């Protein structure tokens, strides 16, 4: 999938798509950054099955919806 024009402009300006809100699905590493935790901690929670966020597997890669993370950070249910 090709990035939209706004994503490309953000990259040209040097904005980080993780913090600028451009990406809808985040890697575990990007999600860990937003949640202020380590990548290893997030992977452990995924392995134990106690991560309160929806996960998508695309190929062999895990993706977490940005909106779900933002809802959790706002104190809401991730699936609302």
KARAPE-V854282 format. One record per backbone hydrogen bond with DSSP energy under -0.5 kcal/mol. CO is the residue of the C=O (numbers start at 1). NH is the residue of the N-H. Records with the same first field share a line. If there is no record, write none. Layout:
CO->NH  NH
//
This chain:
4->8
5->9
6->10
7->11
8->12
9->13
10->15
11->14
15->17
16->20
17->21  22  23
24->66
26->64
27->31
28->32
29->33
30->34
31->35
32->37
33->36
38->42
39->43
40->44
41->45
42->46
43->47
44->48
45->49  50  51
50->52
51->53
54->65
56->58  63
57->59
58->60  61
61->58
63->56
64->26
65->69
66->70
67->71
68->72
69->73
70->74
71->76
72->75
77->80
//
